[in-house]
Amino acid sequence: MRITVLDNDTAQAELICQVLTGAGHQCQAFDSGKEMLGQLRKDSTDLLVLDWQVNDVPGAELLRRAKEKMAPNTPTIFLAGSASEDDIVSGVTAGADDYLVKPLRRGELVARVQALLRRAYPSQNGAEQLQFGPYTFETRPGRLTMGGEAIDVTHKEFNLALLFFRNLGRPLSRAYIHESIWVRETAVPSRTMDTHVSRVRNKLRLRPENGFRLVPVYSYGYRLEKLGA
């Protein structure tokens, strides 16, 4: 889905887009409300993530003007700088569908975005099939095959493997993996993650002879590499 992100902090906007791109979406980041509104006049979007405290346009006015340019069912999440009830009430009253309080938790961001997209676009929530070389991921009901042969994986192993393939060649930090896969589990032992990664590597046979290699990144996390042409 196409997602538009506005945040005063350019690095934060780019990080949000990185997280949502890793979840399979197309994302465009802005740090100016006026620039974002200009883009919405030209291109449509499926969901808007909006910083409530942008410098150039007040949050409520920005949301009102954005809604004039988007399809009626386009969901909006606003980012609040604090858990202040006044800020939250203001955003919801202005017409936002949901909110997140900074600093953002990546797993929660993805979960909230996916929930809003499912609600807004029910006809597009069928099984998605993703192909990476000999591997085929069917997101519903979570079926994974290699060269047409089914691979027996758990729900977490499926999601972990898909996370690596969607971020092929990109190093993923342990924190990012934790928040993406163990969304609501705050205390996950390091060994648990390593065990899951090892199982994914073995079950999917992610070895050089099969064209892929899943390797640790020292003091950071893991990276899935595609080898050869």
C-alpha positions in Angstrom: 0.0 0.0 0.0 1.1 3.6 -0.5 1.8 5.4 2.7 2.6 9.1 3.2 4.6 10.1 6.3 5.1 13.6 7.7 7.4 14.4 10.5 9.4 17.5 11.4 12.4 15.4 12.1 13.7 14.2 8.7 15.6 11.3 10.3 12.4 10.2 12.1 10.4 10.4 8.9 12.9 8.3 7.0 13.1 5.7 9.8 9.3 5.4 9.8 9.4 4.8 6.0 12.2 2.3 6.4 10.1 0.3 8.9 7.0 0.4 6.7 8.9 -0.4 3.5 10.3 -3.4 5.4 6.7 -4.4 6.1 6.0 -4.4 2.3 4.6 -1.0 1.7 5.6 1.9 -0.5 6.4 5.0 1.5 7.1 8.7 0.9 8.5 11.0 3.6 8.0 14.7 4.1 9.3 17.2 6.8 7.0 20.0 5.6 3.2 20.2 5.8 2.9 22.4 2.8 5.1 20.2 0.7 3.1 17.2 1.7 -0.2 18.9 0.9 1.2 19.8 -2.5 2.1 16.2 -3.2 -1.4 15.0 -2.2 -2.9 17.3 -4.8 -1.0 15.3 -7.5 -0.8 11.7 -6.1 -3.1 9.6 -4.0 -2.2 7.8 -0.8 -3.7 4.8 1.0 -2.7 5.9 4.5 -1.3 9.1 6.2 1.0 9.1 9.2 1.0 12.7 10.5 3.2 14.5 13.0 0.8 16.6 15.1 3.5 19.3 15.9 4.8 20.3 12.5 6.3 23.8 12.2 4.5 25.3 9.2 0.8 24.2 9.6 -1.2 23.5 12.8 -2.1 19.8 13.2 -5.9 20.2 13.0 -5.7 22.4 10.0 -3.2 20.2 8.3 -5.4 17.1 8.8 -8.5 19.0 7.5 -6.7 20.1 4.4 -5.2 16.7 3.8 -8.6 15.0 4.1 -9.9 17.4 1.3 -7.3 15.9 -1.0 -7.6 12.2 -0.1 -10.2 9.6 -0.7 -13.0 9.6 1.9 -11.9 6.2 3.5 -8.2 7.0 3.7 -7.1 6.3 7.3 -4.9 8.6 9.3 -2.5 8.0 12.2 -1.2 11.1 14.1 2.0 11.1 16.0 1.8 12.8 19.4 4.8 14.2 21.2 3.5 13.0 24.6 0.7 11.0 26.1 -1.1 14.2 27.0 -4.9 13.6 26.9 -5.5 17.1 25.4 -3.2 16.2 22.4 -4.9 12.9 21.9 -8.4 14.3 22.1 -7.5 17.1 19.7 -6.2 14.7 17.1 -9.1 12.3 17.3 -11.6 15.1 17.3 -10.0 16.5 14.2 -10.7 13.2 12.4 -7.7 11.0 12.9 -8.3 7.2 13.1 -5.6 6.3 15.5 -2.5 7.8 17.3 1.0 6.8 18.4 3.0 8.5 21.1 6.7 9.2 20.5 9.2 7.7 20.8 7.7 5.1 18.5 8.0 1.4 18.9 8.5 -0.1 15.5 6.5 -3.3 16.0 3.5 -1.3 17.3 3.8 1.1 14.3 3.5 -1.8 11.9 0.7 -3.4 13.8 -1.4 -0.3 14.0 -0.8 0.5 10.3 -1.8 -3.0 9.2 -4.9 -2.9 11.4 -6.1 0.4 9.8 -5.3 -0.9 6.3 -7.3 -4.1 6.8 -10.2 -2.1 8.1 -10.1 0.5 5.3 -9.5 -1.9 2.4 -11.2 -5.2 3.3 -11.2 -6.3 -0.4 -7.4 -6.3 -0.5 -6.9 -8.5 2.5 -6.8 -11.8 0.7 -3.7 -14.0 0.7 -0.7 -12.3 -0.6 1.9 -14.4 -2.5 5.5 -13.2 -2.5 8.2 -14.8 -4.5 12.0 -14.7 -3.7 13.9 -17.1 -6.0 12.7 -20.6 -5.2 10.9 -19.4 -2.0 7.2 -18.6 -2.1 5.5 -17.0 0.9 1.7 -17.1 1.1 0.8 -14.6 3.9 -2.5 -16.3 4.5 -2.5 -18.9 6.0 1.2 -18.5 6.5 2.4 -21.2 4.0 6.0 -21.3 2.8 7.4 -23.4 0.0 10.8 -23.9 -1.6 10.7 -25.0 -5.2 7.0 -26.0 -4.7 7.9 -28.2 -1.6 6.2 -27.1 1.6 8.5 -26.1 4.5 7.2 -26.8 8.0 7.6 -23.5 9.9 6.0 -22.0 13.0 4.2 -18.6 12.8 7.2 -16.8 14.2 9.6 -18.6 11.9 7.4 -17.7 8.9 7.3 -14.0 9.9 11.0 -13.9 10.7 12.0 -15.5 7.3 9.7 -13.0 5.5 11.2 -10.1 7.4 14.7 -11.1 6.2 13.6 -11.6 2.6 11.8 -8.3 2.5 15.0 -6.6 3.7 17.3 -8.7 1.5 20.9 -7.3 1.7 20.1 -4.9 4.6 21.5 -5.5 8.1 18.7 -5.7 10.6 19.4 -4.8 14.3 18.4 -7.2 17.0 16.1 -4.4 18.4 14.3 -4.1 15.0 13.9 -7.9 14.7 12.6 -8.0 18.3 10.0 -5.3 17.7 8.9 -6.7 14.4 8.5 -10.3 15.4 8.0 -10.3 19.2 5.7 -7.2 19.1 4.1 -7.4 22.6 6.8 -9.5 24.3 9.1 -7.1 26.2 11.6 -9.5 27.6 12.8 -12.0 25.0 16.1 -13.6 25.8 18.9 -13.1 23.2 19.2 -16.8 22.9 15.5 -17.1 21.9 16.1 -14.9 18.9 19.3 -16.7 17.9 17.5 -20.1 18.1 14.7 -18.8 15.8 17.3 -17.4 13.3 19.1 -20.8 13.4 15.9 -22.7 12.7 15.0 -20.4 9.8 18.5 -20.8 8.3 18.3 -24.6 8.6 14.7 -25.1 7.5 15.0 -22.9 4.5 18.5 -24.2 3.7 19.9 -20.7 3.4 23.3 -21.8 2.3 25.6 -20.5 -0.5 24.8 -23.5 -2.8 21.1 -22.4 -2.7 21.9 -18.8 -3.5 21.3 -17.2 -0.1 23.3 -16.7 3.1 21.9 -15.6 6.5 24.8 -14.2 8.5 25.3 -12.4 11.8 26.4 -8.8 11.8 28.8 -8.4 14.7 27.4 -6.5 17.7 24.3 -5.5 15.6 22.1 -8.2 14.3 21.6 -10.3 11.1 21.6 -9.9 7.4 20.2 -12.1 4.6 22.5 -12.0 1.5 21.7 -13.1 -2.0 24.7 -14.6 -3.7 25.7 -14.6 -7.4 23.9 -13.0 -10.3 
